[in-house]
């Protein structure tokens, strides 16, 4: 008779609570074996799309409040399909940002303003819902981000610190999957607390 292995209970965060930086840094390590999913990226194009789909799954899991660790990768083709649609639906957003950045002087300023205050939140919102209309729903961003600007800036700063730490660890390769999979932790938490 085989004994059943006890599974860890999922850690669900209370709404309107924010994690400290160490919680975010530990997040990818809570299911360290799933960091190997980064190897799907070695498959040109299809692997990259599958990783995009997996990142969408990670964000959706975080938005639901499950901070117990990286979710299961699941079906390769399902992630590839989801990643393809993420890529296609984000093209217009990046075209708009590119056009804005080409405008002399004010365009660069507008680009950086959007890149700091709009794009991160829009990306999290889009990855959660998968709806194209969410990439251009600026009123929600204005209400959520500027309505709680201090917590948004804290989440953004934590994300920057997280990125720097795992970027430095990328030189010994261990930081690459952590950087790719966990970079959304604090912004997803902020988004969750707004919705």
NUKOLDREN-425205 format. One record per residue (C-alpha): residue number from 1; residue in three letters; chain; x, y, z. Coordinates in steps of 0.25 Angstrom, whole numbers, plus 5000, padded with zeros to 4 digits. Example, Ala and Ser with C-alpha at 12.3 -4.5 7.8 and 13.67 -1.06 7.14 Angstrom:
2
<site><seq>1</seq><type>ala</type><mol>A</mol><c1>5049</c1><c2>4982</c2><c3>5031</c3></site>
<site><seq>2</seq><type>ser</type><mol>A</mol><c1>5055</c1><c2>4996</c2><c3>5029</c3></site>
This chain:
195
<site><seq>1</seq><type>unk</type><mol>A</mol><c1>5000</c1><c2>5000</c2><c3>5000</c3></site>
<site><seq>2</seq><type>unk</type><mol>A</mol><c1>5006</c1><c2>5014</c2><c3>4996</c3></site>
<site><seq>3</seq><type>unk</type><mol>A</mol><c1>5004</c1><c2>5025</c2><c3>5006</c3></site>
<site><seq>4</seq><type>unk</type><mol>A</mol><c1>4998</c1><c2>5038</c2><c3>5000</c3></site>
<site><seq>5</seq><type>unk</type><mol>A</mol><c1>5008</c1><c2>5049</c2><c3>5000</c3></site>
<site><seq>6</seq><type>unk</type><mol>A</mol><c1>5002</c1><c2>5061</c2><c3>5008</c3></site>
<site><seq>7</seq><type>unk</type><mol>A</mol><c1>5002</c1><c2>5074</c2><c3>4999</c3></site>
<site><seq>8</seq><type>unk</type><mol>A</mol><c1>5005</c1><c2>5087</c2><c3>5005</c3></site>
<site><seq>9</seq><type>unk</type><mol>A</mol><c1>4993</c1><c2>5096</c2><c3>5007</c3></site>
<site><seq>10</seq><type>unk</type><mol>A</mol><c1>4992</c1><c2>5107</c2><c3>4997</c3></site>
<site><seq>11</seq><type>unk</type><mol>A</mol><c1>4996</c1><c2>5121</c2><c3>5003</c3></site>
<site><seq>12</seq><type>unk</type><mol>A</mol><c1>4985</c1><c2>5131</c2><c3>5000</c3></site>
<site><seq>13</seq><type>unk</type><mol>A</mol><c1>4988</c1><c2>5145</c2><c3>5003</c3></site>
<site><seq>14</seq><type>unk</type><mol>A</mol><c1>4977</c1><c2>5154</c2><c3>5009</c3></site>
<site><seq>15</seq><type>unk</type><mol>A</mol><c1>4972</c1><c2>5166</c2><c3>5001</c3></site>
<site><seq>16</seq><type>unk</type><mol>A</mol><c1>4979</c1><c2>5179</c2><c3>5004</c3></site>
<site><seq>17</seq><type>unk</type><mol>A</mol><c1>4991</c1><c2>5173</c2><c3>5010</c3></site>
<site><seq>18</seq><type>unk</type><mol>A</mol><c1>5005</c1><c2>5175</c2><c3>5003</c3></site>
<site><seq>19</seq><type>unk</type><mol>A</mol><c1>5017</c1><c2>5166</c2><c3>5004</c3></site>
<site><seq>20</seq><type>unk</type><mol>A</mol><c1>5031</c1><c2>5170</c2><c3>5008</c3></site>
<site><seq>21</seq><type>unk</type><mol>A</mol><c1>5042</c1><c2>5169</c2><c3>4998</c3></site>
<site><seq>22</seq><type>unk</type><mol>A</mol><c1>5047</c1><c2>5155</c2><c3>5004</c3></site>
<site><seq>23</seq><type>unk</type><mol>A</mol><c1>5033</c1><c2>5149</c2><c3>5001</c3></site>
<site><seq>24</seq><type>unk</type><mol>A</mol><c1>5035</c1><c2>5153</c2><c3>4987</c3></site>
<site><seq>25</seq><type>unk</type><mol>A</mol><c1>5049</c1><c2>5148</c2><c3>4986</c3></site>
<site><seq>26</seq><type>unk</type><mol>A</mol><c1>5045</c1><c2>5134</c2><c3>4992</c3></site>
<site><seq>27</seq><type>unk</type><mol>A</mol><c1>5033</c1><c2>5132</c2><c3>4983</c3></site>
<site><seq>28</seq><type>unk</type><mol>A</mol><c1>5040</c1><c2>5125</c2><c3>4971</c3></site>
<site><seq>29</seq><type>unk</type><mol>A</mol><c1>5047</c1><c2>5116</c2><c3>4981</c3></site>
<site><seq>30</seq><type>unk</type><mol>A</mol><c1>5035</c1><c2>5111</c2><c3>4988</c3></site>
<site><seq>31</seq><type>unk</type><mol>A</mol><c1>5033</c1><c2>5101</c2><c3>4976</c3></site>
<site><seq>32</seq><type>unk</type><mol>A</mol><c1>5048</c1><c2>5101</c2><c3>4972</c3></site>
<site><seq>33</seq><type>unk</type><mol>A</mol><c1>5047</c1><c2>5089</c2><c3>4962</c3></site>
<site><seq>34</seq><type>unk</type><mol>A</mol><c1>5037</c1><c2>5098</c2><c3>4954</c3></site>
<site><seq>35</seq><type>unk</type><mol>A</mol><c1>5048</c1><c2>5107</c2><c3>4951</c3></site>
<site><seq>36</seq><type>unk</type><mol>A</mol><c1>5053</c1><c2>5097</c2><c3>4941</c3></site>
<site><seq>37</seq><type>unk</type><mol>A</mol><c1>5041</c1><c2>5101</c2><c3>4932</c3></site>
<site><seq>38</seq><type>unk</type><mol>A</mol><c1>5050</c1><c2>5112</c2><c3>4927</c3></site>
<site><seq>39</seq><type>unk</type><mol>A</mol><c1>5057</c1><c2>5101</c2><c3>4918</c3></site>
<site><seq>40</seq><type>unk</type><mol>A</mol><c1>5044</c1><c2>5101</c2><c3>4909</c3></site>
<site><seq>41</seq><type>unk</type><mol>A</mol><c1>5050</c1><c2>5114</c2><c3>4904</c3></site>
<site><seq>42</seq><type>unk</type><mol>A</mol><c1>5061</c1><c2>5106</c2><c3>4897</c3></site>
<site><seq>43</seq><type>unk</type><mol>A</mol><c1>5051</c1><c2>5102</c2><c3>4887</c3></site>
<site><seq>44</seq><type>unk</type><mol>A</mol><c1>5050</c1><c2>5113</c2><c3>4877</c3></site>
<site><seq>45</seq><type>unk</type><mol>A</mol><c1>5037</c1><c2>5121</c2><c3>4875</c3></site>
<site><seq>46</seq><type>unk</type><mol>A</mol><c1>5028</c1><c2>5110</c2><c3>4881</c3></site>
<site><seq>47</seq><type>unk</type><mol>A</mol><c1>5036</c1><c2>5109</c2><c3>4894</c3></site>
<site><seq>48</seq><type>unk</type><mol>A</mol><c1>5036</c1><c2>5125</c2><c3>4895</c3></site>
<site><seq>49</seq><type>unk</type><mol>A</mol><c1>5021</c1><c2>5125</c2><c3>4893</c3></site>
<site><seq>50</seq><type>unk</type><mol>A</mol><c1>5019</c1><c2>5114</c2><c3>4903</c3></site>
<site><seq>51</seq><type>unk</type><mol>A</mol><c1>5027</c1><c2>5122</c2><c3>4913</c3></site>
<site><seq>52</seq><type>unk</type><mol>A</mol><c1>5018</c1><c2>5134</c2><c3>4910</c3></site>
<site><seq>53</seq><type>unk</type><mol>A</mol><c1>5006</c1><c2>5125</c2><c3>4913</c3></site>
<site><seq>54</seq><type>unk</type><mol>A</mol><c1>5012</c1><c2>5120</c2><c3>4926</c3></site>
<site><seq>55</seq><type>unk</type><mol>A</mol><c1>5015</c1><c2>5135</c2><c3>4930</c3></site>
<site><seq>56</seq><type>unk</type><mol>A</mol><c1>5000</c1><c2>5138</c2><c3>4928</c3></site>
<site><seq>57</seq><type>unk</type><mol>A</mol><c1>4997</c1><c2>5126</c2><c3>4937</c3></site>
<site><seq>58</seq><type>unk</type><mol>A</mol><c1>5006</c1><c2>5131</c2><c3>4948</c3></site>
<site><seq>59</seq><type>unk</type><mol>A</mol><c1>5000</c1><c2>5145</c2><c3>4948</c3></site>
<site><seq>60</seq><type>unk</type><mol>A</mol><c1>4986</c1><c2>5139</c2><c3>4948</c3></site>
<site><seq>61</seq><type>unk</type><mol>A</mol><c1>4990</c1><c2>5130</c2><c3>4960</c3></site>
<site><seq>62</seq><type>unk</type><mol>A</mol><c1>4996</c1><c2>5142</c2><c3>4967</c3></site>
<site><seq>63</seq><type>unk</type><mol>A</mol><c1>4984</c1><c2>5150</c2><c3>4965</c3></site>
<site><seq>64</seq><type>unk</type><mol>A</mol><c1>4975</c1><c2>5139</c2><c3>4971</c3></site>
<site><seq>65</seq><type>unk</type><mol>A</mol><c1>4984</c1><c2>5141</c2><c3>4984</c3></site>
<site><seq>66</seq><type>unk</type><mol>A</mol><c1>4992</c1><c2>5128</c2><c3>4983</c3></site>
<site><seq>67</seq><type>unk</type><mol>A</mol><c1>5006</c1><c2>5131</c2><c3>4987</c3></site>
<site><seq>68</seq><type>unk</type><mol>A</mol><c1>5010</c1><c2>5117</c2><c3>4990</c3></site>
<site><seq>69</seq><type>unk</type><mol>A</mol><c1>5019</c1><c2>5116</c2><c3>4978</c3></site>
<site><seq>70</seq><type>unk</type><mol>A</mol><c1>5020</c1><c2>5115</c2><c3>4963</c3></site>
<site><seq>71</seq><type>unk</type><mol>A</mol><c1>5008</c1><c2>5108</c2><c3>4957</c3></site>
<site><seq>72</seq><type>unk</type><mol>A</mol><c1>5009</c1><c2>5095</c2><c3>4949</c3></site>
<site><seq>73</seq><type>unk</type><mol>A</mol><c1>5014</c1><c2>5097</c2><c3>4935</c3></site>
<site><seq>74</seq><type>unk</type><mol>A</mol><c1>5002</c1><c2>5089</c2><c3>4930</c3></site>
<site><seq>75</seq><type>unk</type><mol>A</mol><c1>5000</c1><c2>5085</c2><c3>4915</c3></site>
<site><seq>76</seq><type>unk</type><mol>A</mol><c1>5011</c1><c2>5091</c2><c3>4906</c3></site>
<site><seq>77</seq><type>unk</type><mol>A</mol><c1>5001</c1><c2>5093</c2><c3>4894</c3></site>
<site><seq>78</seq><type>unk</type><mol>A</mol><c1>4991</c1><c2>5100</c2><c3>4903</c3></site>
<site><seq>79</seq><type>unk</type><mol>A</mol><c1>5002</c1><c2>5110</c2><c3>4908</c3></site>
<site><seq>80</seq><type>unk</type><mol>A</mol><c1>5007</c1><c2>5111</c2><c3>4894</c3></site>
<site><seq>81</seq><type>unk</type><mol>A</mol><c1>4993</c1><c2>5115</c2><c3>4889</c3></site>
<site><seq>82</seq><type>unk</type><mol>A</mol><c1>4991</c1><c2>5125</c2><c3>4901</c3></site>
<site><seq>83</seq><type>unk</type><mol>A</mol><c1>5005</c1><c2>5131</c2><c3>4898</c3></site>
<site><seq>84</seq><type>unk</type><mol>A</mol><c1>5002</c1><c2>5133</c2><c3>4884</c3></site>
<site><seq>85</seq><type>unk</type><mol>A</mol><c1>4989</c1><c2>5141</c2><c3>4887</c3></site>
<site><seq>86</seq><type>unk</type><mol>A</mol><c1>4996</c1><c2>5149</c2><c3>4898</c3></site>
<site><seq>87</seq><type>unk</type><mol>A</mol><c1>5007</c1><c2>5153</c2><c3>4887</c3></site>
<site><seq>88</seq><type>unk</type><mol>A</mol><c1>4997</c1><c2>5156</c2><c3>4876</c3></site>
<site><seq>89</seq><type>unk</type><mol>A</mol><c1>4988</c1><c2>5164</c2><c3>4886</c3></site>
<site><seq>90</seq><type>unk</type><mol>A</mol><c1>4999</c1><c2>5172</c2><c3>4891</c3></site>
<site><seq>91</seq><type>unk</type><mol>A</mol><c1>5005</c1><c2>5177</c2><c3>4877</c3></site>
<site><seq>92</seq><type>unk</type><mol>A</mol><c1>4996</c1><c2>5189</c2><c3>4877</c3></site>
<site><seq>93</seq><type>unk</type><mol>A</mol><c1>5000</c1><c2>5194</c2><c3>4890</c3></site>
<site><seq>94</seq><type>unk</type><mol>A</mol><c1>5015</c1><c2>5193</c2><c3>4886</c3></site>
<site><seq>95</seq><type>unk</type><mol>A</mol><c1>5012</c1><c2>5200</c2><c3>4873</c3></site>
<site><seq>96</seq><type>unk</type><mol>A</mol><c1>5005</c1><c2>5211</c2><c3>4880</c3></site>
<site><seq>97</seq><type>unk</type><mol>A</mol><c1>5017</c1><c2>5212</c2><c3>4890</c3></site>
<site><seq>98</seq><type>unk</type><mol>A</mol><c1>5027</c1><c2>5212</c2><c3>4878</c3></site>
<site><seq>99</seq><type>unk</type><mol>A</mol><c1>5020</c1><c2>5223</c2><c3>4871</c3></site>
<site><seq>100</seq><type>unk</type><mol>A</mol><c1>5019</c1><c2>5232</c2><c3>4883</c3></site>
<site><seq>101</seq><type>unk</type><mol>A</mol><c1>5034</c1><c2>5230</c2><c3>4886</c3></site>
<site><seq>102</seq><type>unk</type><mol>A</mol><c1>5037</c1><c2>5235</c2><c3>4872</c3></site>
<site><seq>103</seq><type>unk</type><mol>A</mol><c1>5031</c1><c2>5248</c2><c3>4875</c3></site>
<site><seq>104</seq><type>unk</type><mol>A</mol><c1>5042</c1><c2>5258</c2><c3>4878</c3></site>
<site><seq>105</seq><type>unk</type><mol>A</mol><c1>5044</c1><c2>5263</c2><c3>4892</c3></site>
<site><seq>106</seq><type>unk</type><mol>A</mol><c1>5030</c1><c2>5261</c2><c3>4898</c3></site>
<site><seq>107</seq><type>unk</type><mol>A</mol><c1>5029</c1><c2>5248</c2><c3>4892</c3></site>
<site><seq>108</seq><type>unk</type><mol>A</mol><c1>5040</c1><c2>5242</c2><c3>4900</c3></site>
<site><seq>109</seq><type>unk</type><mol>A</mol><c1>5034</c1><c2>5249</c2><c3>4913</c3></site>
<site><seq>110</seq><type>unk</type><mol>A</mol><c1>5021</c1><c2>5243</c2><c3>4909</c3></site>
<site><seq>111</seq><type>unk</type><mol>A</mol><c1>5027</c1><c2>5229</c2><c3>4906</c3></site>
<site><seq>112</seq><type>unk</type><mol>A</mol><c1>5034</c1><c2>5229</c2><c3>4920</c3></site>
<site><seq>113</seq><type>unk</type><mol>A</mol><c1>5021</c1><c2>5233</c2><c3>4927</c3></site>
<site><seq>114</seq><type>unk</type><mol>A</mol><c1>5013</c1><c2>5222</c2><c3>4921</c3></site>
<site><seq>115</seq><type>unk</type><mol>A</mol><c1>5024</c1><c2>5212</c2><c3>4923</c3></site>
<site><seq>116</seq><type>unk</type><mol>A</mol><c1>5025</c1><c2>5215</c2><c3>4938</c3></site>
<site><seq>117</seq><type>unk</type><mol>A</mol><c1>5010</c1><c2>5218</c2><c3>4941</c3></site>
<site><seq>118</seq><type>unk</type><mol>A</mol><c1>5002</c1><c2>5211</c2><c3>4931</c3></site>
<site><seq>119</seq><type>unk</type><mol>A</mol><c1>5008</c1><c2>5199</c2><c3>4924</c3></site>
<site><seq>120</seq><type>unk</type><mol>A</mol><c1>5012</c1><c2>5191</c2><c3>4936</c3></site>
<site><seq>121</seq><type>unk</type><mol>A</mol><c1>4998</c1><c2>5191</c2><c3>4942</c3></site>
<site><seq>122</seq><type>unk</type><mol>A</mol><c1>4992</c1><c2>5189</c2><c3>4928</c3></site>
<site><seq>123</seq><type>unk</type><mol>A</mol><c1>5000</c1><c2>5177</c2><c3>4925</c3></site>
<site><seq>124</seq><type>unk</type><mol>A</mol><c1>4996</c1><c2>5171</c2><c3>4939</c3></site>
<site><seq>125</seq><type>unk</type><mol>A</mol><c1>4982</c1><c2>5174</c2><c3>4936</c3></site>
<site><seq>126</seq><type>unk</type><mol>A</mol><c1>4983</c1><c2>5168</c2><c3>4922</c3></site>
<site><seq>127</seq><type>unk</type><mol>A</mol><c1>4990</c1><c2>5156</c2><c3>4926</c3></site>
<site><seq>128</seq><type>unk</type><mol>A</mol><c1>4979</c1><c2>5153</c2><c3>4937</c3></site>
<site><seq>129</seq><type>unk</type><mol>A</mol><c1>4967</c1><c2>5155</c2><c3>4928</c3></site>
<site><seq>130</seq><type>unk</type><mol>A</mol><c1>4973</c1><c2>5152</c2><c3>4914</c3></site>
<site><seq>131</seq><type>unk</type><mol>A</mol><c1>4964</c1><c2>5163</c2><c3>4908</c3></site>
<site><seq>132</seq><type>unk</type><mol>A</mol><c1>4969</c1><c2>5172</c2><c3>4897</c3></site>
<site><seq>133</seq><type>unk</type><mol>A</mol><c1>4961</c1><c2>5184</c2><c3>4902</c3></site>
<site><seq>134</seq><type>unk</type><mol>A</mol><c1>4968</c1><c2>5184</c2><c3>4915</c3></site>
<site><seq>135</seq><type>unk</type><mol>A</mol><c1>4981</c1><c2>5188</c2><c3>4908</c3></site>
<site><seq>136</seq><type>unk</type><mol>A</mol><c1>4975</c1><c2>5202</c2><c3>4905</c3></site>
<site><seq>137</seq><type>unk</type><mol>A</mol><c1>4966</c1><c2>5204</c2><c3>4917</c3></site>
<site><seq>138</seq><type>unk</type><mol>A</mol><c1>4973</c1><c2>5216</c2><c3>4923</c3></site>
<site><seq>139</seq><type>unk</type><mol>A</mol><c1>4962</c1><c2>5220</c2><c3>4932</c3></site>
<site><seq>140</seq><type>unk</type><mol>A</mol><c1>4963</c1><c2>5208</c2><c3>4941</c3></site>
<site><seq>141</seq><type>unk</type><mol>A</mol><c1>4978</c1><c2>5210</c2><c3>4941</c3></site>
<site><seq>142</seq><type>unk</type><mol>A</mol><c1>4976</c1><c2>5225</c2><c3>4945</c3></site>
<site><seq>143</seq><type>unk</type><mol>A</mol><c1>4966</c1><c2>5221</c2><c3>4956</c3></site>
<site><seq>144</seq><type>unk</type><mol>A</mol><c1>4974</c1><c2>5209</c2><c3>4962</c3></site>
<site><seq>145</seq><type>unk</type><mol>A</mol><c1>4989</c1><c2>5214</c2><c3>4960</c3></site>
<site><seq>146</seq><type>unk</type><mol>A</mol><c1>4987</c1><c2>5229</c2><c3>4963</c3></site>
<site><seq>147</seq><type>unk</type><mol>A</mol><c1>4976</c1><c2>5226</c2><c3>4974</c3></site>
<site><seq>148</seq><type>unk</type><mol>A</mol><c1>4987</c1><c2>5219</c2><c3>4982</c3></site>
<site><seq>149</seq><type>unk</type><mol>A</mol><c1>4999</c1><c2>5224</c2><c3>4976</c3></site>
<site><seq>150</seq><type>unk</type><mol>A</mol><c1>5008</c1><c2>5222</c2><c3>4988</c3></site>
<site><seq>151</seq><type>unk</type><mol>A</mol><c1>5005</c1><c2>5207</c2><c3>4989</c3></site>
<site><seq>152</seq><type>unk</type><mol>A</mol><c1>5007</c1><c2>5206</c2><c3>4974</c3></site>
<site><seq>153</seq><type>unk</type><mol>A</mol><c1>5021</c1><c2>5213</c2><c3>4975</c3></site>
<site><seq>154</seq><type>unk</type><mol>A</mol><c1>5025</c1><c2>5203</c2><c3>4986</c3></site>
<site><seq>155</seq><type>unk</type><mol>A</mol><c1>5020</c1><c2>5191</c2><c3>4977</c3></site>
<site><seq>156</seq><type>unk</type><mol>A</mol><c1>5028</c1><c2>5197</c2><c3>4966</c3></site>
<site><seq>157</seq><type>unk</type><mol>A</mol><c1>5041</c1><c2>5199</c2><c3>4974</c3></site>
<site><seq>158</seq><type>unk</type><mol>A</mol><c1>5040</c1><c2>5185</c2><c3>4980</c3></site>
<site><seq>159</seq><type>unk</type><mol>A</mol><c1>5039</c1><c2>5180</c2><c3>4966</c3></site>
<site><seq>160</seq><type>unk</type><mol>A</mol><c1>5051</c1><c2>5188</c2><c3>4962</c3></site>
<site><seq>161</seq><type>unk</type><mol>A</mol><c1>5059</c1><c2>5183</c2><c3>4974</c3></site>
<site><seq>162</seq><type>unk</type><mol>A</mol><c1>5054</c1><c2>5168</c2><c3>4971</c3></site>
<site><seq>163</seq><type>unk</type><mol>A</mol><c1>5059</c1><c2>5170</c2><c3>4957</c3></site>
<site><seq>164</seq><type>unk</type><mol>A</mol><c1>5073</c1><c2>5175</c2><c3>4961</c3></site>
<site><seq>165</seq><type>unk</type><mol>A</mol><c1>5075</c1><c2>5164</c2><c3>4971</c3></site>
<site><seq>166</seq><type>unk</type><mol>A</mol><c1>5071</c1><c2>5153</c2><c3>4961</c3></site>
<site><seq>167</seq><type>unk</type><mol>A</mol><c1>5078</c1><c2>5160</c2><c3>4949</c3></site>
<site><seq>168</seq><type>unk</type><mol>A</mol><c1>5091</c1><c2>5160</c2><c3>4957</c3></site>
<site><seq>169</seq><type>unk</type><mol>A</mol><c1>5089</c1><c2>5145</c2><c3>4960</c3></site>
<site><seq>170</seq><type>unk</type><mol>A</mol><c1>5087</c1><c2>5143</c2><c3>4945</c3></site>
<site><seq>171</seq><type>unk</type><mol>A</mol><c1>5102</c1><c2>5143</c2><c3>4944</c3></site>
<site><seq>172</seq><type>unk</type><mol>A</mol><c1>5102</c1><c2>5129</c2><c3>4951</c3></site>
<site><seq>173</seq><type>unk</type><mol>A</mol><c1>5089</c1><c2>5125</c2><c3>4943</c3></site>
<site><seq>174</seq><type>unk</type><mol>A</mol><c1>5080</c1><c2>5123</c2><c3>4955</c3></site>
<site><seq>175</seq><type>unk</type><mol>A</mol><c1>5074</c1><c2>5137</c2><c3>4954</c3></site>
<site><seq>176</seq><type>unk</type><mol>A</mol><c1>5069</c1><c2>5135</c2><c3>4939</c3></site>
<site><seq>177</seq><type>unk</type><mol>A</mol><c1>5057</c1><c2>5127</c2><c3>4943</c3></site>
<site><seq>178</seq><type>unk</type><mol>A</mol><c1>5054</c1><c2>5135</c2><c3>4955</c3></site>
<site><seq>179</seq><type>unk</type><mol>A</mol><c1>5055</c1><c2>5148</c2><c3>4948</c3></site>
<site><seq>180</seq><type>unk</type><mol>A</mol><c1>5046</c1><c2>5143</c2><c3>4937</c3></site>
<site><seq>181</seq><type>unk</type><mol>A</mol><c1>5035</c1><c2>5136</c2><c3>4945</c3></site>
<site><seq>182</seq><type>unk</type><mol>A</mol><c1>5035</c1><c2>5144</c2><c3>4958</c3></site>
<site><seq>183</seq><type>unk</type><mol>A</mol><c1>5036</c1><c2>5158</c2><c3>4953</c3></site>
<site><seq>184</seq><type>unk</type><mol>A</mol><c1>5021</c1><c2>5160</c2><c3>4953</c3></site>
<site><seq>185</seq><type>unk</type><mol>A</mol><c1>5019</c1><c2>5157</c2><c3>4968</c3></site>
<site><seq>186</seq><type>unk</type><mol>A</mol><c1>5018</c1><c2>5171</c2><c3>4974</c3></site>
<site><seq>187</seq><type>unk</type><mol>A</mol><c1>5010</c1><c2>5177</c2><c3>4963</c3></site>
<site><seq>188</seq><type>unk</type><mol>A</mol><c1>5000</c1><c2>5165</c2><c3>4962</c3></site>
<site><seq>189</seq><type>unk</type><mol>A</mol><c1>4998</c1><c2>5167</c2><c3>4977</c3></site>
<site><seq>190</seq><type>unk</type><mol>A</mol><c1>4995</c1><c2>5182</c2><c3>4975</c3></site>
<site><seq>191</seq><type>unk</type><mol>A</mol><c1>4986</c1><c2>5179</c2><c3>4964</c3></site>
<site><seq>192</seq><type>unk</type><mol>A</mol><c1>4979</c1><c2>5168</c2><c3>4973</c3></site>
<site><seq>193</seq><type>unk</type><mol>A</mol><c1>4977</c1><c2>5178</c2><c3>4984</c3></site>
<site><seq>194</seq><type>unk</type><mol>A</mol><c1>4970</c1><c2>5188</c2><c3>4974</c3></site>
<site><seq>195</seq><type>unk</type><mol>A</mol><c1>4960</c1><c2>5178</c2><c3>4969</c3></site>
